[in-house]
Amino acid sequence: MTDAAAPTIDLPGGASIPALGLGTWPLDDDEAATAVEQAVAAGYRLFDTAENYGNEAGVGEGIRRSGIERDQVFITTKFNKKWHSVDGVRRAFEQSAAKLGVDYIDLLLVHWPNPDQDRYLDAVKGLVSLREEGLLKAIGVSNFKPHHLQRLLDDGLVPDVNQVQLDPRHTRADSREFHAQHGIVTESWSPLGKGGNLLQDPAVDLLADKYGMTPAQIVLRWHLQLGLVAIPKSANPLRIKQNINLFGFELTQDEVDSLSALDTGDDDITDSDSFGH
């Protein structure tokens, strides 16, 4: 029996993605397997991993332990810059699929654009080929800025998803607007804030007290009401359950706006024009 279930969002390529899932960085294989198994029982159907996390095998093991059917879960993983070519992406897929123990991946992402090597267009072309063969349900990118995405669009390449660092202190309004204009779904990594004290902010605590929810539930509800996909990481069984229990209350528009007003800009966002792996 599940405690909750997230609604889904339709992707431009035809697949549907749950609006809330489990992030797995920086869990190791054993921790990831346990967390994923617990999360399936709590109602999660979206699981996010990456080549660079080193825990794809653990995510796959957790799904198998849970006993859930493969077609009932949505698995996302990401590949590193050494695979940025049409043929390289195929090898990246084969490597990740083997570690996950699956014969298709729901969503495969270019982890960083790495514009210094200027091969991310070929990487996305490789993703398109894999989707055409039925090896992927959806394709996407991560940490791409609007000008990176524009190069893809100019070449007729439309990713289903761009996964970016996003939370009420980093609302990424320019990116979200660009995505919306082109039908790209925005997915938030570190949705509860990265290395900060967002969950202790008075604006968050005020709403947590009002609704009798945890601060994390308030922030995750904000993501959902903005139409975002959120992937909070937790290895704590109670928080895993709490973080998906978001559907018995709704923030008012003024409350959503009060959280968005916490935005401090992008100055401390990792610059994907200069960083990547």
Backbone hydrogen bonds, N-H to C=O, Kabsch-Sander energy under -0.5 kcal/mol:
donor,donor_aa,acceptor,acceptor_aa,energy
4,A,42,A,-0.9
6,A,43,G,-0.5
9,I,17,I,-2.8
11,L,15,A,-3.3
14,G,11,L,-2.1
17,I,9,I,-2.7
19,A,7,P,-3.1
21,G,230,A,-2.5
22,L,46,L,-2.6
23,G,21,G,-0.6
23,G,232,P,-1.9
24,T,48,D,-0.7
27,L,24,T,-2.5
32,A,28,D,-3.1
33,A,29,D,-2.5
34,T,30,D,-2.0
35,A,31,E,-2.6
36,V,32,A,-2.9
37,E,33,A,-2.1
38,Q,34,T,-2.3
39,A,35,A,-2.5
40,V,36,V,-2.5
41,A,37,E,-1.5
42,A,38,Q,-1.4
43,G,39,A,-0.7
43,G,40,V,-1.1
44,Y,39,A,-2.5
45,R,20,L,-0.5
47,F,74,F,-2.4
48,D,22,L,-2.6
49,T,76,T,-2.6
51,E,78,K,-2.9
53,Y,50,A,-0.9
54,G,50,A,-0.8
54,G,51,E,-1.0
55,N,50,A,-0.7
59,V,55,N,-2.2
60,G,56,E,-2.3
61,E,57,A,-2.2
62,G,58,G,-2.5
63,I,59,V,-2.0
64,R,60,G,-2.2
65,R,61,E,-2.8
66,S,62,G,-1.7
67,G,63,I,-0.8
67,G,64,R,-1.1
68,I,63,I,-0.7
72,Q,69,E,-1.9
73,V,70,R,-1.6
74,F,45,R,-3.8
75,I,73,V,-0.6
76,T,47,F,-2.9
77,T,107,L,-2.0
79,F,109,L,-2.0
81,K,277,H,-0.6
83,W,80,N,-1.7
84,H,81,K,-1.8
85,S,83,W,-2.8
89,V,85,S,-2.4
90,R,86,V,-1.0
91,R,87,D,-1.7
92,A,88,G,-2.5
93,F,89,V,-2.7
94,E,90,R,-2.5
95,Q,91,R,-2.4
96,S,92,A,-2.5
97,A,93,F,-3.2
98,A,94,E,-1.9
99,K,95,Q,-1.9
100,L,96,S,-2.7
101,G,97,A,-1.6
102,V,97,A,-2.2
105,I,135,L,-2.4
106,D,75,I,-0.6
107,L,75,I,-2.1
108,L,138,A,-1.3
109,L,77,T,-2.2
110,V,140,G,-1.6
111,H,79,F,-1.9
111,H,109,L,-0.7
117,Q,114,N,-1.6
118,D,114,N,-0.8
123,A,119,R,-1.7
124,V,120,Y,-2.1
125,K,121,L,-2.3
126,G,122,D,-2.1
127,L,123,A,-1.7
128,V,124,V,-2.3
129,S,125,K,-1.9
130,L,126,G,-1.9
131,R,127,L,-2.5
132,E,128,V,-2.4
133,E,129,S,-1.3
134,G,131,R,-1.5
135,L,130,L,-2.2
136,L,130,L,-0.8
137,K,105,I,-1.3
138,A,106,D,-1.8
140,G,108,L,-1.8
141,V,161,V,-2.4
142,S,110,V,-1.8
143,N,163,Q,-2.7
148,H,145,K,-0.8
149,L,145,K,-2.4
150,Q,146,P,-2.5
151,R,147,H,-1.1
152,L,148,H,-1.3
153,L,149,L,-2.7
154,D,150,Q,-2.7
155,D,151,R,-0.8
155,D,152,L,-1.0
156,G,153,L,-2.0
157,L,152,L,-2.8
158,V,156,G,-0.6
160,D,139,I,-2.6
161,V,139,I,-0.9
162,N,185,V,-2.2
163,Q,141,V,-2.2
164,V,162,N,-0.6
164,V,187,E,-2.6
166,L,189,W,-1.7
167,D,170,H,-1.5
170,H,167,D,-2.0
176,R,172,R,-2.8
177,E,173,A,-2.5
178,F,174,D,-2.2
179,H,175,S,-2.9
180,A,176,R,-2.5
181,Q,177,E,-2.1
182,H,178,F,-1.2
182,H,179,H,-0.8
183,G,180,A,-0.9
184,I,179,H,-2.3
185,V,160,D,-2.6
187,E,162,N,-2.1
187,E,185,V,-0.5
188,S,229,V,-3.7
189,W,164,V,-2.7
189,W,187,E,-0.6
193,G,190,S,-1.9
195,G,193,G,-0.6
200,Q,197,N,-2.0
201,D,198,L,-1.9
204,V,201,D,-0.7
205,D,201,D,-2.6
206,L,202,P,-2.5
207,L,203,A,-1.1
208,A,204,V,-2.3
209,D,205,D,-2.5
210,K,206,L,-2.0
211,Y,207,L,-2.5
212,G,208,A,-1.2
213,M,208,A,-1.6
218,I,214,T,-1.8
219,V,215,P,-2.3
220,L,216,A,-2.7
221,R,217,Q,-2.1
222,W,218,I,-1.8
223,H,219,V,-1.7
224,L,220,L,-2.2
225,Q,221,R,-2.5
226,L,222,W,-1.1
226,L,223,H,-0.7
227,G,224,L,-1.6
228,L,223,H,-2.3
229,V,186,T,-2.1
230,A,19,A,-2.1
231,I,188,S,-1.5
234,S,23,G,-0.6
240,I,236,N,-2.8
241,K,237,P,-1.8
242,Q,238,L,-2.7
243,N,239,R,-3.0
244,I,240,I,-0.6
244,I,241,K,-0.8
245,N,241,K,-0.6
245,N,242,Q,-1.3
246,L,244,I,-1.6
256,V,252,T,-2.5
257,D,253,Q,-2.6
258,S,254,D,-2.0
259,L,255,E,-1.6
260,S,256,V,-2.3
261,A,257,D,-1.8
262,L,259,L,-1.8
263,D,260,S,-1.7
264,T,169,R,-2.7
269,I,266,D,-2.0
272,S,270,T,-0.7
274,S,271,D,-1.6
275,F,271,D,-2.2
